[in-house]
Amino acid sequence: MALLGVIADDFTGASDIANTLAQGVAPEGGLKTVQYLGLPTANAAPDVEACVVALKSRSILAEEACTQSLQVLDWLLRQGCRQIIFKYCSTFDSTPDGNIGPVGETLARRLNVHGVIACPAFPDTGRTLYKGHLFVGDRPLNESGMEHHPLNPMTDADLRRCLAIQCDDPVGLVDWAVVQSGPFALRSALDEAASRGERLVIVDAISNDNLLTIAAACKDTVLLTGGSGIARGLPRNFISQGLAHGGRTIAPAIEGPEAVLVGSCSRATLGQIERHAVNHPVFAIDVEKVIDGTSGAGDVVAFIRANHGQVPLVYSSSRPEEVAELQRKHGREAVAQRLDALFADAARELYDLGVRRIVVGGGETSGAVVSALGLTSFRVGPEIDPGVPVLTTEDGAMLGMALKSGNFGSVDFFEKAIRAIGGGAA
């Protein structure tokens, strides 16, 4: 029977928090974790301790995102989950019309709870929250490059203000000084927020110790919301009660041809592509040719096949000003749909040709690729970089993947990921 359930609003975010739950913290380790791709149609296996369900609901209409999230919640409760997490991006990707507030409130109402934590902090990747303001490294969110995000541009670092626009109920704040005072102080502050009718409560965190404090304060909490950091200490709660076994995750080594497909335009990803090109073949997709139909998945597949064994990488990533011009000329949705379709078609062809190690960069691209391959679930293996684990299919297909959020990973991530899927050191 599962203990903890996660509703994730995109595929890379699901991998991120699945990694956090599977790794846990020393010395206890983590939970036996499976990532499901879309609403599962069957029950979880008996040995699964954490169920992470990946939706592609970040950028759809809020009403539909709420409906899908409630369906997943019902499934997780049927699996026996005692604690639920609504997982969103550590850069809080959500426009004023976005889904974080509506989904968080909808889940809280279904579970009849107030004073629900909202904390996207993930210090290991530079995301910290102070006085309700989100920072990426030493920059406020709205000066970090996220203000240029092609789908969810973030123009305000004040998350309390962001949520207030989206929410019907009052939004609270527990600042860092309270968190630093320990689990009891935090629990008391959350209870007070609940008594004031505050449904969602922004909670500061600037260190991993703060995340462990949050976990300790939420030992008996039914619902939390946030980035993957929010789950850092939660396995310890179940292991200390004897409900879970703990330990470290392993994964089978996957051999065979490899491919790297990248659709993210984040600063981190652009730097990773540049670094990868020093020692490995890369192919830049000409978006104009994709739009007019003169270039397609066949070009991607031909490049990957011609460079087997050299960790070939294909990307559609561009600088923010180039993305803006393409969107102005052709329409934001049209560009995104054509590129998603290209990566999806290419992934299907590559798989049919025997490619068994696939690394994908970017949340939307990951969703398109995984959906195209018809996958239903992954076992979560070792960590490649913070927020990104090795994933292996459960259906016997022996496919190994890594799904990387745009801003995650070290500069040499793509090479490391292919090596880790093959059983080598990350």
C-alpha positions as CSV (number, residue, x, y, z in Angstrom):
1,M,0.0,0.0,0.0
2,A,1.4,3.4,-1.0
3,L,2.1,6.0,1.7
4,L,2.7,9.2,-0.2
5,G,1.2,10.5,-3.4
6,V,2.3,13.3,-5.7
7,I,0.3,15.2,-8.4
8,A,2.9,16.9,-10.6
9,D,2.0,19.5,-13.3
10,D,4.6,18.4,-15.8
11,F,6.8,15.4,-16.7
12,T,10.2,16.8,-15.7
13,G,8.8,18.1,-12.5
14,A,7.5,14.7,-11.7
15,S,10.9,13.2,-12.2
16,D,12.4,15.9,-10.0
17,I,10.2,15.1,-7.0
18,A,10.4,11.4,-7.7
19,N,14.1,11.7,-7.4
20,T,13.8,13.6,-4.1
21,L,11.6,10.9,-2.6
22,A,13.7,8.0,-3.9
23,Q,17.0,9.5,-2.6
24,G,15.7,10.8,0.8
25,V,18.3,11.9,3.2
26,A,21.1,10.1,4.9
27,P,21.2,7.8,6.7
28,E,17.7,6.6,6.2
29,G,17.4,6.9,2.5
30,G,14.2,7.2,0.5
31,L,11.0,5.5,-0.6
32,K,10.4,3.0,-3.3
33,T,9.1,5.3,-5.9
34,V,7.3,4.9,-9.3
35,Q,6.5,7.8,-11.7
36,Y,3.3,7.3,-13.6
37,L,2.8,9.1,-16.9
38,G,-0.8,10.4,-16.8
39,L,-3.7,9.1,-14.8
40,P,-3.0,5.4,-14.0
41,T,-5.5,2.8,-15.2
42,A,-4.4,0.1,-12.7
43,N,-3.4,0.0,-9.1
44,A,0.1,0.5,-7.9
45,A,2.3,-2.5,-7.3
46,P,2.3,-3.7,-3.7
47,D,5.9,-2.7,-3.1
48,V,5.5,0.9,-4.2
49,E,5.7,3.4,-1.3
50,A,5.5,6.7,-3.2
51,C,3.3,7.3,-6.3
52,V,4.2,10.3,-8.5
53,V,1.7,11.0,-11.2
54,A,2.9,13.2,-14.0
55,L,0.3,15.4,-15.7
56,K,0.8,17.9,-18.5
57,S,-1.4,20.5,-16.8
58,R,0.9,23.5,-16.2
59,S,-0.1,25.5,-19.2
60,I,-3.7,24.3,-19.9
61,L,-6.9,26.0,-18.7
62,A,-7.1,26.2,-14.9
63,E,-10.5,24.5,-14.9
64,E,-9.2,21.5,-16.8
65,A,-6.0,21.4,-14.6
66,C,-8.3,21.2,-11.5
67,T,-10.4,18.4,-13.0
68,Q,-7.3,16.3,-13.9
69,S,-5.7,16.9,-10.5
70,L,-8.9,15.8,-8.7
71,Q,-9.0,12.6,-10.7
72,V,-5.4,11.8,-9.7
73,L,-6.1,12.7,-6.1
74,D,-9.0,10.1,-6.1
75,W,-6.6,7.5,-7.5
76,L,-3.9,8.2,-5.0
77,L,-6.3,8.0,-2.1
78,R,-7.5,4.6,-3.4
79,Q,-3.9,3.5,-3.2
80,G,-3.9,4.3,0.5
81,C,-1.7,7.4,0.3
82,R,-1.7,9.2,3.7
83,Q,-0.1,12.4,2.4
84,I,-0.5,14.3,-0.9
85,I,1.8,16.7,-2.6
86,F,0.8,19.1,-5.4
87,K,4.1,19.6,-7.1
88,Y,4.9,22.6,-9.3
89,C,8.1,24.1,-10.6
90,S,10.7,25.6,-8.3
91,T,10.5,28.7,-10.5
92,F,6.7,28.9,-9.8
93,D,5.8,28.8,-13.5
94,S,2.4,30.3,-13.5
95,T,1.0,33.5,-15.1
96,P,-1.8,35.5,-13.4
97,D,-4.3,33.2,-15.2
98,G,-2.2,30.2,-14.2
99,N,-3.0,27.0,-12.3
100,I,-1.0,26.8,-9.1
101,G,-3.5,28.7,-7.0
102,P,-6.7,27.2,-8.5
103,V,-5.3,23.6,-8.3
104,G,-3.9,24.1,-4.8
105,E,-7.2,25.5,-3.5
106,T,-9.2,22.8,-5.2
107,L,-7.2,20.0,-3.7
108,A,-7.4,21.7,-0.2
109,R,-11.1,22.0,-0.5
110,R,-11.6,18.4,-1.5
111,L,-9.4,17.4,1.5
112,N,-11.1,20.0,3.8
113,V,-7.9,21.6,5.0
114,H,-6.5,25.2,5.5
115,G,-3.1,26.4,6.3
116,V,-1.5,24.4,3.4
117,I,2.1,25.0,2.7
118,A,3.1,26.6,-0.6
119,C,6.9,26.4,-1.0
120,P,8.8,26.0,-4.3
121,A,12.2,26.4,-2.7
122,F,15.0,24.1,-3.9
123,P,18.3,25.4,-2.5
124,D,20.4,22.7,-4.2
125,T,19.5,24.3,-7.5
126,G,19.6,27.9,-6.2
127,R,15.9,28.4,-5.6
128,T,15.3,30.1,-2.3
129,L,12.3,31.9,-0.7
130,Y,12.7,34.8,1.7
131,K,10.0,37.1,2.9
132,G,7.7,35.4,0.3
133,H,10.0,36.4,-2.5
134,L,11.5,33.8,-4.8
135,F,15.2,34.0,-5.8
136,V,17.1,32.1,-8.5
137,G,20.7,32.2,-7.4
138,D,21.2,35.8,-6.3
139,R,18.6,37.2,-8.6
140,P,14.8,37.8,-8.0
141,L,12.7,35.5,-10.0
142,N,11.6,38.2,-12.4
143,E,15.2,39.1,-13.2
144,S,16.5,35.5,-13.6
145,G,15.6,34.9,-17.2
146,M,12.2,33.5,-16.2
147,E,10.6,36.8,-17.3
148,H,11.3,35.6,-20.8
149,H,9.8,32.1,-20.5
150,P,7.9,31.4,-23.7
151,L,4.8,29.9,-22.0
152,N,4.8,31.1,-18.4
153,P,6.8,34.4,-18.1
154,M,7.3,35.3,-14.5
155,T,7.3,39.1,-13.9
156,D,6.9,39.2,-10.1
157,A,9.1,37.6,-7.4
158,D,6.5,38.1,-4.7
159,L,4.7,34.8,-4.6
160,R,2.2,35.9,-2.0
161,R,1.1,38.6,-4.5
162,C,1.1,36.1,-7.4
163,L,-1.0,33.6,-5.5
164,A,-3.5,36.3,-4.3
165,I,-4.3,37.1,-7.9
166,Q,-5.1,33.4,-8.6
167,C,-6.8,32.4,-5.4
168,D,-10.3,33.0,-3.9
169,D,-9.3,32.5,-0.3
170,P,-6.7,34.6,1.6
171,V,-3.1,33.7,1.1
172,G,-0.8,33.6,4.1
173,L,2.9,33.9,4.8
174,V,5.3,32.3,7.3
175,D,8.6,34.0,7.1
176,W,12.1,32.6,7.5
177,A,12.5,33.7,11.2
178,V,9.6,31.4,12.2
179,V,10.9,28.5,10.1
180,Q,14.3,29.0,11.6
181,S,12.8,28.6,15.1
182,G,11.9,25.0,14.4
183,P,9.1,22.6,13.6
184,F,6.9,23.5,16.6
185,A,7.0,27.2,15.8
186,L,6.2,26.5,12.1
187,R,3.4,24.1,13.0
188,S,1.9,26.8,15.3
189,A,2.1,29.4,12.6
190,L,0.4,27.2,10.1
191,D,-2.4,26.4,12.5
192,E,-2.9,30.1,13.2
193,A,-3.0,30.8,9.4
194,A,-5.7,28.1,9.1
195,S,-7.7,29.7,11.9
196,R,-7.7,33.0,9.9
197,G,-9.1,31.1,6.9
198,E,-5.9,31.2,4.8
199,R,-6.1,28.2,2.5
200,L,-2.5,28.4,1.0
201,V,0.4,29.8,3.0
202,I,3.8,30.8,1.5
203,V,6.6,29.4,3.7
204,D,10.1,30.7,3.4
205,A,13.1,28.4,3.0
206,I,16.7,29.3,2.2
207,S,18.5,26.1,3.1
208,N,18.1,22.3,3.2
209,D,17.8,22.5,7.0
210,N,14.7,24.7,6.5
211,L,13.2,22.0,4.2
212,L,13.8,19.4,6.9
213,T,12.1,21.7,9.4
214,I,9.1,21.9,7.1
215,A,9.0,18.1,6.8
216,A,9.2,17.6,10.5
217,A,6.3,20.1,11.0
218,C,4.2,18.3,8.5
219,K,4.5,14.8,9.8
220,D,0.8,14.5,10.0
221,T,-0.2,16.9,7.3
222,V,-2.6,15.7,4.6
223,L,-1.6,18.1,1.8
224,L,1.5,20.1,0.9
225,T,2.2,22.1,-2.3
226,G,5.6,23.2,-3.7
227,G,8.7,22.3,-5.6
228,S,10.5,19.0,-5.1
229,G,12.4,20.4,-2.2
230,I,9.3,20.2,-0.1
231,A,9.6,16.4,-0.1
232,R,13.2,16.3,1.0
233,G,12.5,15.1,4.6
234,L,9.2,13.4,4.1
235,P,10.5,9.9,3.6
236,R,12.2,10.2,7.0
237,N,8.8,10.6,8.6
238,F,7.5,7.3,7.2
239,I,10.7,5.4,7.8
240,S,11.0,6.5,11.5
241,Q,7.5,5.2,12.1
242,G,8.4,1.8,10.6
243,L,6.0,2.3,7.7
244,A,8.7,2.3,5.0
245,H,12.0,0.5,4.7
246,G,14.3,3.2,3.4
247,G,17.6,2.6,1.6
248,R,19.1,3.7,-1.8
249,T,17.7,3.2,-5.3
250,I,19.2,1.1,-8.0
251,A,18.5,0.8,-11.7
252,P,19.4,-1.7,-14.4
253,A,22.1,-0.6,-16.8
254,I,20.6,0.1,-20.2
255,E,22.8,-0.3,-23.2
256,G,22.2,0.5,-26.9
257,P,22.0,3.6,-29.1
258,E,21.5,7.0,-27.5
259,A,19.8,10.3,-28.3
260,V,19.5,13.7,-26.7
261,L,16.5,15.8,-27.6
262,V,16.3,19.4,-26.2
263,G,13.5,21.9,-26.5
264,S,14.1,24.2,-23.5
265,C,15.2,27.8,-24.0
266,S,16.5,28.4,-20.5
267,R,19.8,30.0,-19.8
268,A,21.1,26.8,-18.2
269,T,20.1,24.6,-21.1
270,L,21.7,27.0,-23.7
271,G,24.9,26.8,-21.7
272,Q,24.7,23.0,-21.6
273,I,24.2,22.8,-25.3
274,E,27.2,25.0,-25.9
275,R,29.3,22.8,-23.7
276,H,28.1,19.6,-25.3
277,A,29.0,20.9,-28.8
278,V,32.6,21.0,-27.8
279,N,33.0,17.3,-27.8
280,H,29.8,15.9,-29.3
281,P,27.8,16.4,-32.5
282,V,24.8,18.8,-32.2
283,F,22.1,19.7,-34.7
284,A,20.1,22.9,-34.5
285,I,16.5,22.6,-35.8
286,D,15.5,25.3,-38.2
287,V,12.1,26.3,-36.9
288,E,11.2,28.3,-40.0
289,K,11.7,25.1,-42.1
290,V,9.6,23.1,-39.6
291,I,6.8,25.6,-39.8
292,D,6.8,25.6,-43.6
293,G,7.1,21.8,-43.8
294,T,10.5,21.5,-45.5
295,S,12.1,20.0,-42.4
296,G,10.8,17.3,-40.1
297,A,11.4,14.4,-37.9
298,G,13.3,12.6,-40.6
299,D,16.1,15.1,-40.4
300,V,16.4,14.5,-36.7
301,V,16.4,10.8,-37.0
302,A,19.0,10.8,-39.8
303,F,21.3,13.0,-37.7
304,I,21.0,10.8,-34.6
305,R,21.6,7.6,-36.6
306,A,24.7,9.1,-38.4
307,N,26.3,9.9,-35.0
308,H,25.5,6.8,-33.0
309,G,27.9,6.3,-30.1
310,Q,28.9,10.0,-30.0
311,V,26.0,11.2,-27.8
312,P,24.3,13.2,-30.6
313,L,22.1,16.1,-29.5
314,V,19.3,17.8,-31.4
315,Y,17.9,21.1,-30.2
316,S,15.3,23.7,-31.0
317,S,16.5,26.0,-28.2
318,S,17.1,29.7,-29.0
319,R,17.8,33.0,-27.3
320,P,14.8,34.8,-25.8
321,E,14.8,37.5,-28.5
322,E,14.8,34.8,-31.3
323,V,11.9,32.9,-29.6
324,A,9.9,36.1,-29.3
325,E,10.3,36.9,-33.0
326,L,9.2,33.4,-34.0
327,Q,6.2,33.6,-31.7
328,R,5.3,37.1,-33.1
329,K,5.5,35.8,-36.6
330,H,3.8,32.4,-36.3
331,G,2.0,32.5,-33.0
332,R,3.1,31.1,-29.7
333,E,0.9,28.0,-29.7
334,A,1.6,27.2,-33.3
335,V,5.4,27.2,-32.8
336,A,5.1,25.1,-29.6
337,Q,2.7,22.6,-31.2
338,R,4.9,22.1,-34.3
339,L,8.1,21.5,-32.3
340,D,6.3,19.2,-29.9
341,A,5.0,17.2,-32.8
342,L,8.5,17.0,-34.4
343,F,10.1,15.7,-31.2
344,A,7.3,13.3,-30.7
345,D,7.5,11.8,-34.2
346,A,11.3,11.7,-34.0
347,A,11.2,9.8,-30.6
348,R,8.8,7.2,-32.0
349,E,11.0,6.6,-35.0
350,L,14.2,6.4,-32.9
351,Y,12.6,3.9,-30.5
352,D,11.5,1.8,-33.4
353,L,15.1,1.8,-34.7
354,G,16.4,0.5,-31.4
355,V,17.4,3.7,-29.5
356,R,17.2,2.7,-25.8
357,R,18.9,5.6,-24.0
358,I,17.0,8.9,-24.4
359,V,17.6,12.2,-22.6
360,V,15.1,15.0,-23.0
361,G,15.6,18.6,-22.0
362,G,12.5,20.8,-21.2
363,G,9.2,20.1,-19.6
364,E,7.0,20.5,-22.7
365,T,9.4,18.5,-24.8
366,S,9.6,15.7,-22.2
367,G,5.8,15.5,-22.1
368,A,5.6,15.3,-25.9
369,V,8.3,12.6,-26.1
370,V,7.0,10.4,-23.3
371,S,3.4,10.6,-24.5
372,A,4.5,9.7,-28.1
373,L,6.2,6.6,-26.8
374,G,3.1,5.5,-25.1
375,L,4.9,4.9,-21.8
376,T,2.9,4.5,-18.6
377,S,5.4,4.4,-15.7
378,F,9.0,4.5,-14.7
379,R,11.0,3.1,-11.7
380,V,13.1,5.8,-10.3
381,G,16.8,5.1,-10.1
382,P,20.0,7.0,-9.0
383,E,20.4,10.7,-9.1
384,I,22.3,12.2,-12.1
385,D,22.2,15.8,-10.9
386,P,20.0,17.4,-8.3
387,G,16.4,17.1,-9.5
388,V,17.1,14.6,-12.3
389,P,17.2,10.8,-11.8
390,V,17.7,7.8,-14.1
391,L,14.3,6.5,-15.2
392,T,13.7,3.0,-16.5
393,T,10.4,1.7,-17.9
394,E,8.5,-0.9,-15.9
395,D,7.0,-2.7,-18.9
396,G,10.0,-4.7,-19.8
397,A,11.0,-2.6,-22.8
398,M,14.4,-1.8,-21.2
399,L,14.3,1.9,-22.1
400,G,16.3,4.3,-20.0
401,M,15.5,8.0,-19.9
402,A,16.3,11.2,-18.1
403,L,13.8,14.1,-18.2
404,K,15.5,17.4,-17.4
405,S,13.8,20.6,-16.4
406,G,15.2,23.5,-18.4
407,N,17.1,25.2,-15.6
408,F,18.5,22.0,-14.0
409,G,21.7,20.1,-14.4
410,S,25.4,20.8,-14.4
411,V,27.1,22.2,-17.6
412,D,28.0,18.7,-18.8
413,F,24.7,17.2,-17.9
414,F,23.8,15.6,-21.2
415,E,26.9,13.4,-21.4
416,K,26.6,12.5,-17.7
417,A,23.0,11.5,-18.2
418,I,23.7,9.1,-21.1
419,R,26.6,7.6,-19.1
420,A,24.4,7.1,-16.0
421,I,21.6,5.4,-17.9
422,G,24.2,3.0,-19.2
423,G,25.2,2.1,-15.6
424,G,28.2,4.4,-15.4
425,A,29.0,7.0,-12.7
426,A,27.1,10.3,-13.2
